[in-house]
Amino acid sequence: MIQDERVLIISAHAADYVWRSGGTIANYINAGAAVSVVVLSCGVRGESNDLWKQQDQTSERVEAIRTEETTKAASVLGIKDLEIWHNQDYPIIFDAVMEERLVRKIRGFRPTIVISHDKKDVLNFDHNNVSDFVWRCCIMANSKGVILDGTVPTKQMRIYGFEPHQTELSGYMPAILIDITDTYEQKAEAMNCFKAQGHLIQYYSNRSAMRGNHARRWSGTQECKYAESFCTFAPIVSKELY
């Protein structure tokens, strides 16, 4: 049941998890599930264009603004477990220290579901690299031979990927549509926290409505107005088709 799930979201930049899964996150939190969000980078170099238009702008100031934005957005969605790792972006550098940190996080939180970036985002190499990084760390977290003091290997979790920004150019194919009608207003409020990327607010509002249209068509559920889509990284195992 949804309230029994443990959902770990790994976001490359400050706003990615909100644009692409804010409604889904709120669905789980409102149902009583455990949710943890890791923001790897605030996106100072590559995700804060509007802020860099200000005269005499500095990296330190942009970092502070982006930290405040994502903290506010997380609060709107009901996220109480938020970690901001403050890595440099464009590119985010992944090394053995970063790998161990995420493996420890996975083993400590013990997610049943992991959500991160899809394997291909044609316009954002950070997203592609995070996708590979998360997949790799999930496998290591599950492996008994990866011995880290104070941790216990996890069981295989279900892994889902965000819909990329340029969907068609990225060759993305939705595998699941999540009805976020009940939490869309929370998502909209959270998106409006990100003044550094104001041009994306309307885009992702439109995307939610478009996916809602698709959800109505494929489910026959006319009450669905807004939805988010995800891909799957592995087959879903069940005793029935759904």
C-alpha positions in Angstrom: 0.0 0.0 0.0 1.1 3.5 -0.7 1.6 4.4 2.9 4.0 1.5 3.4 6.4 2.7 0.7 9.7 4.3 1.3 10.5 6.7 -1.6 14.0 8.1 -2.2 14.3 10.9 -4.8 17.7 11.9 -6.2 17.7 15.2 -8.0 20.6 16.6 -10.0 19.7 20.2 -9.4 17.6 22.3 -7.0 14.3 22.2 -9.0 14.4 19.0 -11.0 12.5 16.9 -8.5 9.7 19.6 -8.3 9.2 20.1 -12.0 9.2 16.4 -12.7 7.7 14.7 -9.7 6.4 17.3 -7.2 2.8 16.0 -7.5 3.9 12.4 -7.1 6.0 13.2 -4.1 3.1 15.0 -2.4 0.8 12.0 -3.2 3.1 9.8 -1.2 3.6 12.2 1.7 -0.1 12.9 2.0 -0.8 9.2 2.2 1.7 8.7 5.0 4.7 7.2 3.1 8.3 7.9 4.1 9.9 10.2 1.6 13.5 11.4 1.4 15.0 13.9 -1.2 18.6 14.3 -2.0 19.6 17.4 -4.1 23.1 16.8 -5.4 23.7 20.3 -6.7 21.9 23.7 -6.4 22.6 24.2 -10.2 24.6 27.4 -9.7 26.5 27.2 -13.0 23.9 25.7 -15.4 20.4 26.0 -13.9 20.3 29.6 -12.6 20.4 31.7 -15.8 17.9 34.4 -14.6 20.0 35.0 -11.5 23.1 35.6 -13.5 21.4 38.5 -15.3 21.8 40.5 -12.1 24.7 42.9 -12.0 27.7 41.9 -9.9 26.2 38.5 -9.2 28.4 35.9 -7.4 28.4 32.1 -7.1 27.9 32.4 -3.4 24.8 34.5 -3.7 23.3 32.3 -6.3 24.0 29.2 -4.2 22.2 30.9 -1.2 19.2 31.8 -3.3 18.9 28.4 -4.9 19.2 26.8 -1.5 16.4 28.9 -0.1 14.2 28.2 -3.2 14.5 24.4 -2.9 14.0 24.5 0.8 10.8 26.5 0.5 9.6 24.2 -2.3 10.3 21.1 -0.3 8.3 22.5 2.6 5.3 23.2 0.4 5.3 19.6 -0.8 5.5 18.4 2.8 9.1 17.1 2.5 10.7 16.9 6.0 13.8 14.8 5.0 15.7 17.0 2.5 19.5 16.8 2.0 21.3 19.4 -0.2 24.8 18.1 -1.0 26.0 21.4 -2.6 28.2 19.8 -5.3 29.3 22.0 -8.2 27.2 21.4 -11.4 28.0 21.5 -15.1 29.6 19.1 -14.5 28.7 17.3 -11.3 31.8 15.2 -10.5 31.2 11.7 -9.3 34.1 10.0 -7.4 34.4 7.1 -4.9 33.6 9.4 -2.0 30.3 10.5 -3.7 29.5 6.8 -4.5 30.0 5.7 -0.9 27.9 8.6 0.4 25.0 7.7 -1.8 25.3 3.9 -1.1 25.3 4.7 2.6 22.2 6.9 2.1 20.4 4.1 0.2 21.3 1.5 2.8 20.3 3.8 5.7 17.0 4.9 4.2 16.2 1.5 2.7 13.9 2.7 -0.1 11.3 0.5 -1.8 11.2 3.1 -4.6 14.0 5.2 -6.1 13.1 8.1 -8.5 15.8 10.0 -10.4 16.7 11.1 -13.9 16.0 9.0 -17.0 19.0 7.6 -18.9 18.9 10.3 -21.6 18.3 14.0 -21.5 19.5 15.4 -24.7 20.1 18.9 -23.3 21.5 18.2 -19.9 24.6 15.9 -19.5 24.3 16.3 -15.7 21.0 14.5 -15.8 22.4 11.7 -17.8 25.4 11.3 -15.5 23.2 11.4 -12.4 21.0 8.7 -13.9 24.1 6.4 -14.4 25.4 7.3 -10.9 22.1 6.5 -9.2 21.7 3.2 -11.0 25.3 2.2 -10.1 24.9 3.1 -6.5 21.6 1.2 -6.2 23.4 -1.9 -7.5 26.2 -1.4 -5.1 23.8 -0.9 -2.2 22.2 -4.2 -3.0 25.5 -6.1 -3.3 26.6 -8.1 -0.2 30.2 -7.9 -1.4 30.2 -4.1 -1.2 31.2 -3.9 2.5 30.7 -0.6 4.3 31.0 -0.5 8.1 27.7 0.1 9.8 25.5 -0.7 6.8 23.5 -3.7 5.7 22.8 -4.4 2.0 19.4 -3.5 0.6 16.9 -5.5 -1.4 16.2 -4.7 -5.0 14.1 -1.5 -5.1 11.9 -0.3 -8.0 13.6 2.4 -9.9 11.9 5.1 -12.0 13.1 7.9 -14.2 11.8 11.5 -14.5 10.4 12.7 -17.8 13.2 14.8 -19.4 12.6 18.4 -20.5 12.9 17.8 -24.3 10.8 14.6 -24.3 10.7 13.8 -28.0 14.3 14.8 -28.7 15.4 12.6 -25.8 13.6 9.5 -27.2 11.6 9.2 -23.9 8.6 6.9 -23.7 6.4 7.1 -20.6 5.9 3.8 -18.8 3.5 5.0 -16.1 1.3 8.0 -15.6 0.6 9.2 -12.1 -2.6 11.1 -11.4 -1.6 14.3 -9.4 -4.9 16.0 -9.6 -5.3 16.1 -5.8 -1.8 17.5 -5.3 -1.4 19.7 -8.3 -2.0 22.9 -6.4 0.8 21.9 -4.0 3.1 21.3 -7.0 2.1 24.7 -8.6 2.9 26.5 -5.4 6.3 24.7 -5.1 7.2 25.5 -8.7 6.5 29.1 -8.0 9.3 29.1 -5.4 11.9 28.9 -8.3 12.2 32.5 -9.5 15.7 31.6 -10.9 13.9 29.5 -13.6 10.6 31.3 -13.9 10.4 30.5 -17.6 9.9 26.8 -16.7 6.9 27.3 -14.4 4.4 27.6 -17.3 6.1 24.9 -19.2 5.7 22.3 -16.5 2.2 23.5 -15.7 1.3 22.8 -19.4 3.1 19.4 -19.2 1.1 18.3 -16.2 -2.1 19.2 -18.0 -1.0 17.4 -21.1 -0.1 14.2 -19.2 -3.5 14.5 -17.5 -5.1 14.4 -20.9 -3.1 11.3 -21.8 -4.1 9.7 -18.4 -7.8 10.3 -19.1 -7.4 8.8 -22.6 -5.6 5.7 -21.5 -7.5 5.0 -18.2 -11.0 6.2 -19.0 -10.9 8.1 -15.7 -12.3 11.5 -16.6 -11.6 13.0 -13.2 -7.8 13.1 -13.8 -6.8 16.6 -14.8 -3.1 16.6 -14.1 -0.5 13.8 -14.2 3.3 13.2 -14.2 5.0 10.5 -16.2 7.9 8.2 -15.4 10.0 5.5 -17.1 11.0 2.2 -15.5 14.6 0.9 -15.3 13.6 -2.7 -14.9 10.5 -4.9 -15.3 7.8 -4.7 -12.7 7.1 -8.1 -11.2 3.5 -8.9 -10.3 1.0 -11.7 -10.2 -1.4 -9.7 -12.4 -1.3 -7.1 -15.2 -2.1 -3.6 -14.2 
